[in-house]
């Protein structure tokens, strides 16, 4: 297990290293140092200021030194300084993170609960009317672009049914610390949007996985021992069937924490995804780079956690 | 491309397996019989299964209609007399300069620039379909190549490609895509390229897995014994045997590419205006639809939804048809 851990974490570091080079090249080499300094200086940058920034960012040095400097800062937890807003990127990210975390965790609870429930019901009552309903709904929402669903929900619940559903605000975000009730109410529609489009994959995965497991010999053994069907499914079926679902959930949550760009954009939630879209509109490079590398870190860390969980659940994985 | 919950790339369910060994039995010489017995290839069997699938027929019909709309868009436009980017300042907007509701002149109403939404939705189909298909071709070609090489050569090459995939998957798709669109100016080919290249990881993984099991087969051993080099084995012997899988997977990548393109345009980093594009139209409508201009959002959104739904249904049916074991699961 220790060897597996070391190898897995080594791989993760390698991937992050490569991702940092990719992000660095994309932004520093792509536009060229002069353009970078000019962009960092913002619209009002004087030649004097541009020179200062070039020096501060080590843009007058060879590429590898520039990279080392940038990564050195990253390793110390410094995502950079945003000249456009006159703030450190860490501050901007710290402001945006709670909104994204609220959105993602709430939605994840919904999509996992619904996905697993519908998948299990579909598998256990295979080919029933309920199964058809769930699988058709899964296909429908799987095909649904997030922004189409988001605007549809806003249109129905926040506008058309306004008289009945007065409590649905149509956009923006209220921090949990400001007003927990308003926080909850403002997030209902975004949670539903993100959860519905994501849950479809879980319904299908759980259904397939559960059907596979229910065909196994040990399930037949459990049944022939006279175990109740409920217990067979809950104790023997579900535990084995949920391993791939846990994997998918870990990866999806990791990815989503890096910014649920479209949901945040549709509902005006100032999270990481919304911030990066704003930053692109404002040509605000440090923010884009900071969030990109942060998002990559979330994904890589989620991958490691999922692999470790998998190895704990299923010892065969450690060998590969 | 990372499977963010927004641009959903992970296809749950089992990938189809149509192994090459079945082809051998189907083309075997048949004993002379009184009644002529026809050999049926796996392809024909799949096609026959597909023909019996009602959902597949509806989906294929819908896709045909969408393709016709895209092809005939200029004809319909000239017949009605409204260009896709033509602004009807006098007849297409009301006194306050707001969009007009659907009518006999403007079937789907007009947008905030007084343009005919019906014509623009038709033209939008062209962008969606062309980007969807071209991007899928790119990702399937790249994915098949990397999957073959990684699976067959194994070792260091396999590890390198696996890490490359990890890196591409580590940065969320939309983050990379909007970043690239930002540093180089957005345009049609950039969108095709970005959407296509970033999605190569999915076919690559599938093909790699398939090749790892196929390379242990006798025919590969025979080819190697005859002195065939790795290039020949990969591209002449193995490639035809993964084609079925690639087709199944490719058909499921098209709707993904269409949604990716629409998402980029929705975020303003896709196909630049004034080109008619569903994602961009939905973005334009987002500031209007709540104020009673429902048609502005409804028609492009419906067009996009119907298109992705039709491709997903057809893709599912193709998978079921090619993998008899899983057939009927989603019937």
Interface residues (C-beta under 8 A of the other chain):
Chain A: X11 X14 X15 X16 X18 X19 X22 X23 X26 X27 X30 X31 X107 X111 X135 X139 X140 X142 X143 X144 X145 X146 X147 X148 X151 X152 X154 X155 X158 X159 X170 X194 X197 X198 X200 X201 X202 X203 X204 X205 X208 X248 X251 X252 X255 X256 X258 X259 X260 X261 X262 X263 X265 X266 X273 X276 X277 X280 X281 X283 X288 X291 X292 X295 X296 X299 X300 X303
Chain B: X2 X3 X4 X5 X6 X8 X10 X11 X12 X13 X14 X163 X164 X166 X167 X169 X170 X171 X172 X174 X175 X176 X178 X179 X180 X182 X183 X184 X255 X259 X262 X263 X266 X267 X268 X269 X279 X282 X283 X285 X286 X289 X290 X294 X297 X301 X304 X305 X308 X309 X311 X312 X313 X316 X329 X330
